[in-house]
Amino acid sequence: MAGPKGFKGIKDATAIVGIGQTRFAKRLDEDEKTLACRAVLAALDDAGIAPGEVDALSSFTMEETDEVELAKAVGFGDLTFFSKVGYGGGGSCATVAHLAGAIASGQATVGVAWRSRKRGSGPRPWTNTTVQLPTPAQWTRPYGLLRPADEIAMLTRRYMHEYGATRDHLFNVALACRNRANQNPAAVMYDRPLTREMYMNARWISEPLCLFDNCLETDGALACVIVSSERARDCRRTPVYVHSAAQGLPAQHHGMVNYWNDDPLTGPAWTAARHLWKHADLTPEDVDVAQIYDAFTALVPLSLEGYGFCGRGEGGAFTEQGALETGGRLPINTGGGGLSEAYVHGFNLITEGVKQLRGTSTAQVPGAASCLVTAGEGVPTSALLLTNRS
């Protein structure tokens, strides 16, 4: 990529300086465009930056509010960079990475990434029968793998069979997320504790995944503001630096089920992780807290392995003895995650990572200076390594 003289990449060159979100609920009355505008304006106010200074945007290909409409409604200036990232939840971290690259290379100065979604009160993507059979789906949907839950359930069963992971390990993930949501007044599950008995007796969604192994269905919107590290020092909030970023699409990938690979359990996280750590000064051992994409509980142990926190097949055992709780080996999803705070394609994991490094989380990890944020495992994915020290 052509850039300014002396361009050295994105490491610590940019920072997230503003975050914003709407209320989360099963049903909100406002449309997605209105929710997007509210989240973006809140993020800009958090940063102390006027809408007219924004010149870069990034969001998801599944985002219904396009750049033109958002720019007019909020009052942006001339835009010199805009992008959209595919693959649903796999694109969350990449929206920030795209803006970091644009700003570090001189293509823009103030970037906004956002996601607005009415998944709680809106339709499910897989219910649209006119798009049910793209070429890859012809090998899965006729055999009953109709929803993401069905596809991940098949991977989960294989993981259990090959490595001895159990439902207790999945419960550990669900419980850690719920416990953190019980500390977060903004979480959908704030006042709803989870017990092992509730988990084990819950109805199946797609065996071996029960109700509590599946993310919430949520209406809501979130946004964040990215600027250069130099400018970040003059903004209202403690800067949270983008230390490293990566996307990952492994060879011969087949979304969710991934069965063209020699090892279907070596998913996109492994590809993204190699690039992420290659360009970082930190290692997994240096990460203080993680926000790991949790559309399904089983994605967490798979991601723990992919990003190098444990070896192949050790992700289930890693969750034992409170390892994912506050004070454990690796506290995760400290706002409640997609399982218990809100499911907005993982964008709340980014904003929670920022809160941790600002020291303002409702489940604050003492002294947290680095945070890994991941996007959806099972689909082409992305990840961010954030720090509060440049």
Contacts in CASP RR format, 6 or more apart in sequence:
PFRMAT RR
TARGET T0000
AUTHOR 0000-0000-0000
METHOD contacts of the structure
MODEL  1
MAGPKGFKGIKDATAIVGIGQTRFAKRLDEDEKTLACRAVLAALDDAGIA
PGEVDALSSFTMEETDEVELAKAVGFGDLTFFSKVGYGGGGSCATVAHLA
GAIASGQATVGVAWRSRKRGSGPRPWTNTTVQLPTPAQWTRPYGLLRPAD
EIAMLTRRYMHEYGATRDHLFNVALACRNRANQNPAAVMYDRPLTREMYM
NARWISEPLCLFDNCLETDGALACVIVSSERARDCRRTPVYVHSAAQGLP
AQHHGMVNYWNDDPLTGPAWTAARHLWKHADLTPEDVDVAQIYDAFTALV
PLSLEGYGFCGRGEGGAFTEQGALETGGRLPINTGGGGLSEAYVHGFNLI
TEGVKQLRGTSTAQVPGAASCLVTAGEGVPTSALLLTNRS
1 7 0 8 1.000
1 101 0 8 1.000
1 105 0 8 1.000
2 105 0 8 1.000
3 105 0 8 1.000
3 106 0 8 1.000
3 107 0 8 1.000
4 105 0 8 1.000
4 106 0 8 1.000
7 104 0 8 1.000
7 105 0 8 1.000
9 101 0 8 1.000
9 104 0 8 1.000
9 105 0 8 1.000
10 97 0 8 1.000
10 100 0 8 1.000
10 101 0 8 1.000
10 104 0 8 1.000
10 242 0 8 1.000
10 244 0 8 1.000
10 245 0 8 1.000
11 243 0 8 1.000
11 244 0 8 1.000
11 279 0 8 1.000
11 280 0 8 1.000
11 281 0 8 1.000
12 229 0 8 1.000
12 241 0 8 1.000
12 242 0 8 1.000
12 243 0 8 1.000
12 387 0 8 1.000
12 390 0 8 1.000
13 100 0 8 1.000
13 101 0 8 1.000
13 103 0 8 1.000
13 104 0 8 1.000
13 228 0 8 1.000
13 229 0 8 1.000
13 242 0 8 1.000
14 99 0 8 1.000
14 100 0 8 1.000
14 101 0 8 1.000
14 103 0 8 1.000
14 104 0 8 1.000
14 226 0 8 1.000
14 227 0 8 1.000
14 228 0 8 1.000
14 229 0 8 1.000
14 232 0 8 1.000
14 241 0 8 1.000
14 242 0 8 1.000
15 226 0 8 1.000
15 227 0 8 1.000
15 228 0 8 1.000
15 229 0 8 1.000
15 232 0 8 1.000
15 239 0 8 1.000
15 240 0 8 1.000
15 241 0 8 1.000
15 242 0 8 1.000
15 390 0 8 1.000
16 96 0 8 1.000
16 224 0 8 1.000
16 225 0 8 1.000
16 226 0 8 1.000
16 239 0 8 1.000
16 240 0 8 1.000
16 242 0 8 1.000
16 350 0 8 1.000
16 354 0 8 1.000
16 386 0 8 1.000
17 46 0 8 1.000
17 47 0 8 1.000
17 49 0 8 1.000
17 225 0 8 1.000
17 226 0 8 1.000
17 227 0 8 1.000
17 231 0 8 1.000
17 232 0 8 1.000
17 235 0 8 1.000
17 236 0 8 1.000
17 237 0 8 1.000
17 239 0 8 1.000
17 240 0 8 1.000
18 43 0 8 1.000
18 44 0 8 1.000
18 46 0 8 1.000
18 47 0 8 1.000
18 48 0 8 1.000
18 49 0 8 1.000
18 224 0 8 1.000
18 225 0 8 1.000
18 235 0 8 1.000
18 237 0 8 1.000
18 354 0 8 1.000
19 42 0 8 1.000
19 43 0 8 1.000
19 46 0 8 1.000
19 222 0 8 1.000
19 223 0 8 1.000
19 224 0 8 1.000
19 225 0 8 1.000
19 350 0 8 1.000
19 351 0 8 1.000
19 354 0 8 1.000
19 355 0 8 1.000
20 39 0 8 1.000
20 40 0 8 1.000
20 42 0 8 1.000
20 43 0 8 1.000
20 46 0 8 1.000
20 222 0 8 1.000
20 223 0 8 1.000
20 224 0 8 1.000
20 351 0 8 1.000
21 39 0 8 1.000
21 42 0 8 1.000
21 186 0 8 1.000
21 220 0 8 1.000
21 221 0 8 1.000
21 222 0 8 1.000
21 223 0 8 1.000
21 348 0 8 1.000
21 351 0 8 1.000
22 28 0 8 1.000
22 30 0 8 1.000
22 35 0 8 1.000
22 38 0 8 1.000
22 39 0 8 1.000
22 42 0 8 1.000
22 220 0 8 1.000
22 221 0 8 1.000
22 222 0 8 1.000
23 186 0 8 1.000
23 220 0 8 1.000
24 186 0 8 1.000
24 187 0 8 1.000
24 188 0 8 1.000
24 218 0 8 1.000
24 219 0 8 1.000
24 220 0 8 1.000
24 341 0 8 1.000
24 342 0 8 1.000
24 344 0 8 1.000
24 348 0 8 1.000
25 188 0 8 1.000
25 218 0 8 1.000
25 219 0 8 1.000
25 220 0 8 1.000
26 120 0 8 1.000
26 121 0 8 1.000
26 188 0 8 1.000
26 217 0 8 1.000
26 218 0 8 1.000
26 219 0 8 1.000
27 120 0 8 1.000
27 121 0 8 1.000
27 219 0 8 1.000
28 35 0 8 1.000
28 118 0 8 1.000
28 121 0 8 1.000
28 219 0 8 1.000
28 220 0 8 1.000
30 38 0 8 1.000
31 118 0 8 1.000
32 64 0 8 1.000
32 65 0 8 1.000
32 116 0 8 1.000
32 117 0 8 1.000
32 118 0 8 1.000
32 221 0 8 1.000
33 64 0 8 1.000
33 65 0 8 1.000
33 69 0 8 1.000
33 70 0 8 1.000
33 73 0 8 1.000
33 116 0 8 1.000
35 116 0 8 1.000
35 118 0 8 1.000
35 219 0 8 1.000
35 220 0 8 1.000
35 221 0 8 1.000
36 63 0 8 1.000
36 65 0 8 1.000
36 70 0 8 1.000
36 114 0 8 1.000
36 116 0 8 1.000
36 221 0 8 1.000
36 223 0 8 1.000
37 70 0 8 1.000
37 73 0 8 1.000
37 74 0 8 1.000
38 221 0 8 1.000
39 114 0 8 1.000
39 116 0 8 1.000
39 220 0 8 1.000
39 221 0 8 1.000
39 222 0 8 1.000
39 223 0 8 1.000
40 51 0 8 1.000
40 70 0 8 1.000
40 74 0 8 1.000
40 112 0 8 1.000
40 114 0 8 1.000
40 223 0 8 1.000
41 51 0 8 1.000
41 74 0 8 1.000
42 223 0 8 1.000
43 112 0 8 1.000
43 114 0 8 1.000
43 223 0 8 1.000
43 224 0 8 1.000
43 225 0 8 1.000
44 50 0 8 1.000
44 51 0 8 1.000
44 54 0 8 1.000
44 112 0 8 1.000
44 225 0 8 1.000
46 225 0 8 1.000
46 236 0 8 1.000
46 237 0 8 1.000
47 225 0 8 1.000
47 227 0 8 1.000
47 235 0 8 1.000
47 236 0 8 1.000
47 237 0 8 1.000
48 235 0 8 1.000
48 236 0 8 1.000
49 110 0 8 1.000
49 225 0 8 1.000
49 227 0 8 1.000
49 235 0 8 1.000
51 74 0 8 1.000
51 75 0 8 1.000
51 76 0 8 1.000
51 77 0 8 1.000
52 75 0 8 1.000
52 76 0 8 1.000
52 77 0 8 1.000
53 77 0 8 1.000
53 109 0 8 1.000
53 110 0 8 1.000
54 71 0 8 1.000
54 74 0 8 1.000
54 76 0 8 1.000
54 77 0 8 1.000
54 79 0 8 1.000
54 110 0 8 1.000
54 111 0 8 1.000
54 112 0 8 1.000
54 225 0 8 1.000
55 76 0 8 1.000
55 77 0 8 1.000
55 78 0 8 1.000
55 79 0 8 1.000
55 80 0 8 1.000
55 81 0 8 1.000
55 108 0 8 1.000
55 109 0 8 1.000
55 110 0 8 1.000
55 111 0 8 1.000
56 79 0 8 1.000
56 80 0 8 1.000
56 81 0 8 1.000
56 82 0 8 1.000
56 99 0 8 1.000
56 102 0 8 1.000
56 103 0 8 1.000
56 107 0 8 1.000
56 108 0 8 1.000
56 109 0 8 1.000
56 110 0 8 1.000
56 111 0 8 1.000
56 112 0 8 1.000
57 67 0 8 1.000
57 70 0 8 1.000
57 71 0 8 1.000
57 76 0 8 1.000
57 79 0 8 1.000
57 81 0 8 1.000
57 82 0 8 1.000
57 83 0 8 1.000
57 111 0 8 1.000
57 112 0 8 1.000
57 113 0 8 1.000
57 114 0 8 1.000
58 82 0 8 1.000
58 83 0 8 1.000
58 84 0 8 1.000
58 85 0 8 1.000
58 94 0 8 1.000
58 95 0 8 1.000
58 96 0 8 1.000
58 98 0 8 1.000
58 99 0 8 1.000
58 111 0 8 1.000
58 112 0 8 1.000
58 113 0 8 1.000
59 65 0 8 1.000
59 67 0 8 1.000
59 84 0 8 1.000
59 85 0 8 1.000
59 95 0 8 1.000
59 113 0 8 1.000
59 114 0 8 1.000
59 115 0 8 1.000
60 84 0 8 1.000
60 85 0 8 1.000
60 86 0 8 1.000
60 88 0 8 1.000
60 89 0 8 1.000
60 91 0 8 1.000
60 92 0 8 1.000
60 95 0 8 1.000
60 115 0 8 1.000
60 345 0 8 1.000
61 84 0 8 1.000
61 85 0 8 1.000
61 86 0 8 1.000
61 87 0 8 1.000
61 88 0 8 1.000
62 86 0 8 1.000
62 88 0 8 1.000
62 125 0 8 1.000
62 345 0 8 1.000
63 84 0 8 1.000
63 114 0 8 1.000
63 115 0 8 1.000
63 116 0 8 1.000
64 116 0 8 1.000
65 116 0 8 1.000
67 79 0 8 1.000
67 82 0 8 1.000
70 76 0 8 1.000
70 114 0 8 1.000
71 77 0 8 1.000
71 79 0 8 1.000
80 107 0 8 1.000
80 108 0 8 1.000
81 99 0 8 1.000
81 102 0 8 1.000
81 107 0 8 1.000
81 108 0 8 1.000
81 111 0 8 1.000
83 95 0 8 1.000
83 98 0 8 1.000
83 102 0 8 1.000
85 91 0 8 1.000
85 94 0 8 1.000
85 95 0 8 1.000
85 98 0 8 1.000
85 382 0 8 1.000
86 380 0 8 1.000
87 379 0 8 1.000
87 380 0 8 1.000
87 381 0 8 1.000
88 345 0 8 1.000
88 376 0 8 1.000
88 379 0 8 1.000
89 293 0 8 1.000
89 295 0 8 1.000
89 345 0 8 1.000
89 346 0 8 1.000
89 375 0 8 1.000
89 376 0 8 1.000
89 379 0 8 1.000
89 381 0 8 1.000
90 268 0 8 1.000
90 293 0 8 1.000
90 345 0 8 1.000
90 375 0 8 1.000
90 376 0 8 1.000
90 379 0 8 1.000
90 380 0 8 1.000
90 381 0 8 1.000
90 382 0 8 1.000
91 247 0 8 1.000
91 345 0 8 1.000
91 375 0 8 1.000
91 376 0 8 1.000
91 380 0 8 1.000
91 381 0 8 1.000
91 382 0 8 1.000
92 115 0 8 1.000
92 293 0 8 1.000
92 345 0 8 1.000
92 346 0 8 1.000
92 347 0 8 1.000
92 349 0 8 1.000
92 350 0 8 1.000
92 373 0 8 1.000
92 375 0 8 1.000
92 376 0 8 1.000
92 382 0 8 1.000
93 245 0 8 1.000
93 350 0 8 1.000
93 373 0 8 1.000
93 374 0 8 1.000
93 375 0 8 1.000
93 381 0 8 1.000
93 382 0 8 1.000
93 383 0 8 1.000
93 384 0 8 1.000
94 245 0 8 1.000
94 247 0 8 1.000
94 375 0 8 1.000
94 382 0 8 1.000
95 113 0 8 1.000
95 114 0 8 1.000
95 115 0 8 1.000
96 113 0 8 1.000
96 224 0 8 1.000
96 226 0 8 1.000
96 242 0 8 1.000
96 245 0 8 1.000
96 350 0 8 1.000
96 384 0 8 1.000
97 242 0 8 1.000
97 245 0 8 1.000
97 246 0 8 1.000
97 247 0 8 1.000
97 382 0 8 1.000
97 384 0 8 1.000
98 113 0 8 1.000
99 108 0 8 1.000
99 111 0 8 1.000
99 112 0 8 1.000
99 113 0 8 1.000
99 226 0 8 1.000
100 226 0 8 1.000
100 242 0 8 1.000
100 245 0 8 1.000
101 107 0 8 1.000
102 108 0 8 1.000
102 111 0 8 1.000
103 109 0 8 1.000
103 110 0 8 1.000
103 111 0 8 1.000
103 226 0 8 1.000
103 227 0 8 1.000
103 228 0 8 1.000
104 228 0 8 1.000
109 227 0 8 1.000
109 228 0 8 1.000
109 231 0 8 1.000
110 225 0 8 1.000
110 226 0 8 1.000
110 227 0 8 1.000
111 225 0 8 1.000
111 226 0 8 1.000
111 227 0 8 1.000
112 223 0 8 1.000
112 224 0 8 1.000
112 225 0 8 1.000
112 226 0 8 1.000
113 223 0 8 1.000
113 224 0 8 1.000
113 226 0 8 1.000
113 347 0 8 1.000
113 350 0 8 1.000
114 221 0 8 1.000
114 222 0 8 1.000
114 223 0 8 1.000
114 224 0 8 1.000
114 347 0 8 1.000
115 221 0 8 1.000
115 222 0 8 1.000
115 223 0 8 1.000
115 344 0 8 1.000
115 345 0 8 1.000
115 346 0 8 1.000
115 347 0 8 1.000
116 220 0 8 1.000
116 221 0 8 1.000
116 344 0 8 1.000
117 218 0 8 1.000
117 219 0 8 1.000
117 220 0 8 1.000
117 221 0 8 1.000
117 344 0 8 1.000
117 345 0 8 1.000
118 219 0 8 1.000
118 220 0 8 1.000
119 217 0 8 1.000
119 218 0 8 1.000
119 219 0 8 1.000
119 343 0 8 1.000
119 344 0 8 1.000
120 217 0 8 1.000
120 218 0 8 1.000
120 219 0 8 1.000
121 219 0 8 1.000
122 219 0 8 1.000
124 147 0 8 1.000
126 132 0 8 1.000
126 146 0 8 1.000
126 147 0 8 1.000
126 148 0 8 1.000
132 141 0 8 1.000
133 141 0 8 1.000
136 254 0 8 1.000
136 255 0 8 1.000
139 254 0 8 1.000
140 151 0 8 1.000
140 256 0 8 1.000
140 257 0 8 1.000
144 150 0 8 1.000
145 151 0 8 1.000
145 154 0 8 1.000
145 256 0 8 1.000
145 257 0 8 1.000
147 206 0 8 1.000
148 256 0 8 1.000
148 295 0 8 1.000
148 296 0 8 1.000
149 205 0 8 1.000
149 206 0 8 1.000
149 209 0 8 1.000
149 214 0 8 1.000
149 296 0 8 1.000
150 206 0 8 1.000
151 255 0 8 1.000
151 256 0 8 1.000
151 257 0 8 1.000
152 206 0 8 1.000
152 209 0 8 1.000
152 256 0 8 1.000
152 295 0 8 1.000
152 296 0 8 1.000
152 298 0 8 1.000
152 299 0 8 1.000
152 378 0 8 1.000
153 205 0 8 1.000
153 206 0 8 1.000
153 207 0 8 1.000
153 208 0 8 1.000
153 209 0 8 1.000
154 257 0 8 1.000
155 256 0 8 1.000
155 257 0 8 1.000
155 258 0 8 1.000
155 264 0 8 1.000
155 265 0 8 1.000
155 298 0 8 1.000
155 302 0 8 1.000
155 378 0 8 1.000
156 165 0 8 1.000
156 170 0 8 1.000
156 208 0 8 1.000
156 209 0 8 1.000
156 296 0 8 1.000
156 298 0 8 1.000
157 207 0 8 1.000
157 208 0 8 1.000
158 264 0 8 1.000
158 265 0 8 1.000
159 165 0 8 1.000
159 265 0 8 1.000
159 298 0 8 1.000
159 301 0 8 1.000
159 302 0 8 1.000
159 313 0 8 1.000
160 166 0 8 1.000
160 208 0 8 1.000
162 265 0 8 1.000
162 313 0 8 1.000
163 312 0 8 1.000
163 313 0 8 1.000
163 314 0 8 1.000
163 315 0 8 1.000
163 316 0 8 1.000
165 301 0 8 1.000
165 313 0 8 1.000
165 315 0 8 1.000
165 316 0 8 1.000
166 316 0 8 1.000
167 199 0 8 1.000
167 200 0 8 1.000
167 208 0 8 1.000
167 210 0 8 1.000
169 301 0 8 1.000
169 315 0 8 1.000
169 316 0 8 1.000
169 317 0 8 1.000
169 319 0 8 1.000
169 320 0 8 1.000
170 208 0 8 1.000
170 209 0 8 1.000
170 213 0 8 1.000
170 297 0 8 1.000
170 298 0 8 1.000
171 196 0 8 1.000
171 199 0 8 1.000
171 200 0 8 1.000
171 212 0 8 1.000
171 297 0 8 1.000
172 316 0 8 1.000
172 319 0 8 1.000
172 320 0 8 1.000
172 322 0 8 1.000
172 323 0 8 1.000
172 324 0 8 1.000
173 294 0 8 1.000
173 297 0 8 1.000
173 300 0 8 1.000
173 301 0 8 1.000
173 319 0 8 1.000
173 324 0 8 1.000
173 332 0 8 1.000
173 339 0 8 1.000
174 194 0 8 1.000
174 199 0 8 1.000
174 212 0 8 1.000
174 213 0 8 1.000
174 297 0 8 1.000
174 339 0 8 1.000
174 340 0 8 1.000
175 194 0 8 1.000
175 196 0 8 1.000
175 199 0 8 1.000
176 319 0 8 1.000
176 322 0 8 1.000
176 324 0 8 1.000
176 325 0 8 1.000
176 331 0 8 1.000
176 332 0 8 1.000
176 333 0 8 1.000
177 294 0 8 1.000
177 332 0 8 1.000
177 333 0 8 1.000
177 336 0 8 1.000
177 337 0 8 1.000
177 338 0 8 1.000
177 339 0 8 1.000
177 340 0 8 1.000
177 341 0 8 1.000
178 189 0 8 1.000
178 192 0 8 1.000
178 193 0 8 1.000
178 194 0 8 1.000
178 212 0 8 1.000
178 336 0 8 1.000
178 339 0 8 1.000
178 340 0 8 1.000
179 194 0 8 1.000
179 325 0 8 1.000
180 187 0 8 1.000
180 326 0 8 1.000
180 333 0 8 1.000
180 334 0 8 1.000
180 335 0 8 1.000
180 336 0 8 1.000
180 337 0 8 1.000
180 340 0 8 1.000
180 341 0 8 1.000
180 362 0 8 1.000
180 363 0 8 1.000
181 187 0 8 1.000
181 188 0 8 1.000
181 189 0 8 1.000
181 190 0 8 1.000
181 335 0 8 1.000
181 336 0 8 1.000
181 337 0 8 1.000
181 339 0 8 1.000
181 340 0 8 1.000
181 341 0 8 1.000
182 189 0 8 1.000
182 190 0 8 1.000
182 191 0 8 1.000
182 192 0 8 1.000
182 193 0 8 1.000
183 335 0 8 1.000
183 362 0 8 1.000
183 363 0 8 1.000
184 190 0 8 1.000
184 335 0 8 1.000
184 336 0 8 1.000
184 341 0 8 1.000
184 362 0 8 1.000
184 363 0 8 1.000
185 362 0 8 1.000
186 341 0 8 1.000
186 362 0 8 1.000
187 335 0 8 1.000
187 336 0 8 1.000
187 340 0 8 1.000
187 341 0 8 1.000
187 342 0 8 1.000
188 216 0 8 1.000
188 218 0 8 1.000
188 340 0 8 1.000
188 341 0 8 1.000
188 342 0 8 1.000
189 216 0 8 1.000
189 336 0 8 1.000
189 340 0 8 1.000
189 341 0 8 1.000
194 212 0 8 1.000
194 340 0 8 1.000
198 212 0 8 1.000
199 210 0 8 1.000
199 212 0 8 1.000
202 210 0 8 1.000
202 211 0 8 1.000
202 212 0 8 1.000
203 210 0 8 1.000
203 211 0 8 1.000
204 210 0 8 1.000
204 211 0 8 1.000
205 211 0 8 1.000
205 213 0 8 1.000
205 214 0 8 1.000
209 296 0 8 1.000
209 297 0 8 1.000
209 298 0 8 1.000
212 297 0 8 1.000
212 339 0 8 1.000
213 296 0 8 1.000
213 297 0 8 1.000
213 298 0 8 1.000
214 295 0 8 1.000
214 296 0 8 1.000
214 339 0 8 1.000
215 294 0 8 1.000
215 295 0 8 1.000
215 296 0 8 1.000
215 338 0 8 1.000
215 339 0 8 1.000
215 343 0 8 1.000
216 338 0 8 1.000
216 339 0 8 1.000
216 340 0 8 1.000
216 341 0 8 1.000
216 342 0 8 1.000
216 343 0 8 1.000
217 343 0 8 1.000
218 338 0 8 1.000
218 342 0 8 1.000
218 343 0 8 1.000
218 344 0 8 1.000
220 342 0 8 1.000
220 344 0 8 1.000
221 344 0 8 1.000
222 344 0 8 1.000
222 347 0 8 1.000
222 348 0 8 1.000
222 350 0 8 1.000
222 351 0 8 1.000
224 350 0 8 1.000
224 351 0 8 1.000
224 354 0 8 1.000
226 242 0 8 1.000
227 235 0 8 1.000
229 239 0 8 1.000
229 241 0 8 1.000
229 390 0 8 1.000
232 239 0 8 1.000
232 241 0 8 1.000
233 239 0 8 1.000
237 358 0 8 1.000
238 357 0 8 1.000
238 358 0 8 1.000
238 359 0 8 1.000
238 388 0 8 1.000
239 388 0 8 1.000
239 390 0 8 1.000
240 353 0 8 1.000
240 354 0 8 1.000
240 357 0 8 1.000
240 358 0 8 1.000
240 386 0 8 1.000
240 387 0 8 1.000
240 388 0 8 1.000
241 386 0 8 1.000
241 387 0 8 1.000
241 388 0 8 1.000
241 389 0 8 1.000
241 390 0 8 1.000
242 384 0 8 1.000
242 385 0 8 1.000
242 386 0 8 1.000
243 280 0 8 1.000
243 281 0 8 1.000
243 282 0 8 1.000
243 370 0 8 1.000
243 385 0 8 1.000
243 386 0 8 1.000
243 387 0 8 1.000
244 276 0 8 1.000
244 277 0 8 1.000
244 279 0 8 1.000
244 280 0 8 1.000
244 282 0 8 1.000
244 384 0 8 1.000
244 385 0 8 1.000
245 276 0 8 1.000
245 382 0 8 1.000
245 383 0 8 1.000
245 384 0 8 1.000
245 385 0 8 1.000
246 272 0 8 1.000
246 273 0 8 1.000
246 275 0 8 1.000
246 276 0 8 1.000
246 279 0 8 1.000
246 382 0 8 1.000
246 383 0 8 1.000
247 272 0 8 1.000
247 275 0 8 1.000
247 380 0 8 1.000
247 381 0 8 1.000
247 382 0 8 1.000
248 268 0 8 1.000
248 271 0 8 1.000
248 272 0 8 1.000
248 275 0 8 1.000
248 380 0 8 1.000
248 381 0 8 1.000
248 382 0 8 1.000
249 268 0 8 1.000
249 271 0 8 1.000
249 380 0 8 1.000
249 381 0 8 1.000
250 258 0 8 1.000
250 261 0 8 1.000
250 266 0 8 1.000
250 267 0 8 1.000
250 268 0 8 1.000
250 270 0 8 1.000
250 271 0 8 1.000
251 261 0 8 1.000
252 260 0 8 1.000
252 261 0 8 1.000
253 260 0 8 1.000
253 261 0 8 1.000
253 267 0 8 1.000
253 268 0 8 1.000
253 380 0 8 1.000
254 260 0 8 1.000
254 261 0 8 1.000
255 378 0 8 1.000
255 379 0 8 1.000
255 380 0 8 1.000
256 378 0 8 1.000
256 379 0 8 1.000
257 264 0 8 1.000
258 264 0 8 1.000
258 265 0 8 1.000
258 267 0 8 1.000
258 378 0 8 1.000
261 267 0 8 1.000
265 302 0 8 1.000
265 312 0 8 1.000
266 306 0 8 1.000
266 312 0 8 1.000
267 302 0 8 1.000
267 306 0 8 1.000
267 377 0 8 1.000
267 378 0 8 1.000
268 376 0 8 1.000
268 377 0 8 1.000
268 378 0 8 1.000
268 379 0 8 1.000
268 380 0 8 1.000
268 381 0 8 1.000
269 302 0 8 1.000
269 303 0 8 1.000
269 305 0 8 1.000
269 306 0 8 1.000
269 307 0 8 1.000
269 374 0 8 1.000
269 377 0 8 1.000
269 378 0 8 1.000
269 381 0 8 1.000
269 383 0 8 1.000
270 306 0 8 1.000
272 374 0 8 1.000
272 381 0 8 1.000
272 382 0 8 1.000
272 383 0 8 1.000
273 306 0 8 1.000
273 307 0 8 1.000
273 308 0 8 1.000
273 383 0 8 1.000
276 307 0 8 1.000
276 383 0 8 1.000
276 385 0 8 1.000
277 283 0 8 1.000
277 284 0 8 1.000
280 385 0 8 1.000
282 370 0 8 1.000
282 385 0 8 1.000
282 387 0 8 1.000
284 307 0 8 1.000
284 308 0 8 1.000
284 309 0 8 1.000
284 372 0 8 1.000
286 370 0 8 1.000
287 309 0 8 1.000
287 330 0 8 1.000
287 370 0 8 1.000
287 371 0 8 1.000
287 372 0 8 1.000
287 385 0 8 1.000
288 356 0 8 1.000
288 365 0 8 1.000
288 367 0 8 1.000
288 368 0 8 1.000
288 369 0 8 1.000
288 370 0 8 1.000
288 371 0 8 1.000
289 330 0 8 1.000
289 331 0 8 1.000
289 332 0 8 1.000
289 334 0 8 1.000
289 353 0 8 1.000
289 356 0 8 1.000
289 365 0 8 1.000
289 368 0 8 1.000
289 370 0 8 1.000
289 371 0 8 1.000
289 372 0 8 1.000
290 309 0 8 1.000
290 330 0 8 1.000
290 331 0 8 1.000
290 332 0 8 1.000
290 333 0 8 1.000
290 371 0 8 1.000
290 372 0 8 1.000
290 373 0 8 1.000
290 374 0 8 1.000
291 332 0 8 1.000
291 333 0 8 1.000
291 334 0 8 1.000
291 337 0 8 1.000
291 349 0 8 1.000
291 350 0 8 1.000
291 352 0 8 1.000
291 353 0 8 1.000
291 356 0 8 1.000
291 371 0 8 1.000
291 372 0 8 1.000
291 373 0 8 1.000
291 374 0 8 1.000
292 299 0 8 1.000
292 300 0 8 1.000
292 303 0 8 1.000
292 304 0 8 1.000
292 332 0 8 1.000
292 333 0 8 1.000
292 349 0 8 1.000
292 372 0 8 1.000
292 374 0 8 1.000
293 299 0 8 1.000
293 303 0 8 1.000
293 346 0 8 1.000
293 349 0 8 1.000
293 374 0 8 1.000
293 375 0 8 1.000
293 376 0 8 1.000
293 377 0 8 1.000
293 381 0 8 1.000
294 300 0 8 1.000
294 333 0 8 1.000
294 337 0 8 1.000
294 338 0 8 1.000
294 339 0 8 1.000
295 338 0 8 1.000
295 343 0 8 1.000
295 376 0 8 1.000
297 339 0 8 1.000
299 376 0 8 1.000
299 377 0 8 1.000
299 378 0 8 1.000
300 319 0 8 1.000
300 324 0 8 1.000
300 332 0 8 1.000
301 313 0 8 1.000
301 315 0 8 1.000
301 316 0 8 1.000
301 318 0 8 1.000
301 319 0 8 1.000
302 315 0 8 1.000
302 377 0 8 1.000
302 378 0 8 1.000
303 374 0 8 1.000
303 377 0 8 1.000
304 310 0 8 1.000
304 314 0 8 1.000
304 315 0 8 1.000
304 316 0 8 1.000
304 318 0 8 1.000
304 319 0 8 1.000
304 330 0 8 1.000
305 311 0 8 1.000
305 312 0 8 1.000
305 313 0 8 1.000
305 314 0 8 1.000
305 315 0 8 1.000
307 372 0 8 1.000
307 374 0 8 1.000
307 383 0 8 1.000
309 315 0 8 1.000
309 318 0 8 1.000
309 330 0 8 1.000
310 317 0 8 1.000
310 318 0 8 1.000
318 329 0 8 1.000
318 330 0 8 1.000
322 328 0 8 1.000
323 329 0 8 1.000
323 330 0 8 1.000
324 330 0 8 1.000
324 331 0 8 1.000
324 332 0 8 1.000
325 331 0 8 1.000
326 334 0 8 1.000
326 363 0 8 1.000
326 365 0 8 1.000
327 365 0 8 1.000
331 363 0 8 1.000
331 365 0 8 1.000
333 339 0 8 1.000
333 340 0 8 1.000
333 341 0 8 1.000
333 349 0 8 1.000
333 352 0 8 1.000
334 352 0 8 1.000
334 353 0 8 1.000
334 355 0 8 1.000
334 356 0 8 1.000
334 361 0 8 1.000
334 362 0 8 1.000
334 363 0 8 1.000
334 364 0 8 1.000
334 365 0 8 1.000
335 341 0 8 1.000
335 348 0 8 1.000
335 352 0 8 1.000
335 361 0 8 1.000
335 362 0 8 1.000
335 363 0 8 1.000
336 352 0 8 1.000
337 346 0 8 1.000
337 348 0 8 1.000
337 349 0 8 1.000
337 352 0 8 1.000
338 346 0 8 1.000
338 348 0 8 1.000
338 349 0 8 1.000
341 348 0 8 1.000
341 352 0 8 1.000
342 348 0 8 1.000
346 375 0 8 1.000
346 376 0 8 1.000
349 373 0 8 1.000
349 374 0 8 1.000
350 373 0 8 1.000
350 384 0 8 1.000
352 361 0 8 1.000
353 361 0 8 1.000
353 371 0 8 1.000
353 373 0 8 1.000
353 386 0 8 1.000
354 386 0 8 1.000
355 361 0 8 1.000
356 364 0 8 1.000
356 365 0 8 1.000
356 368 0 8 1.000
356 371 0 8 1.000
357 368 0 8 1.000
357 369 0 8 1.000
357 370 0 8 1.000
357 371 0 8 1.000
357 386 0 8 1.000
357 387 0 8 1.000
357 388 0 8 1.000
358 388 0 8 1.000
359 367 0 8 1.000
359 368 0 8 1.000
368 388 0 8 1.000
369 387 0 8 1.000
369 388 0 8 1.000
369 389 0 8 1.000
370 385 0 8 1.000
370 386 0 8 1.000
370 387 0 8 1.000
371 385 0 8 1.000
371 386 0 8 1.000
371 387 0 8 1.000
372 383 0 8 1.000
372 384 0 8 1.000
372 385 0 8 1.000
372 386 0 8 1.000
373 383 0 8 1.000
373 384 0 8 1.000
373 385 0 8 1.000
373 386 0 8 1.000
374 381 0 8 1.000
374 382 0 8 1.000
374 383 0 8 1.000
375 381 0 8 1.000
375 382 0 8 1.000
375 383 0 8 1.000
END
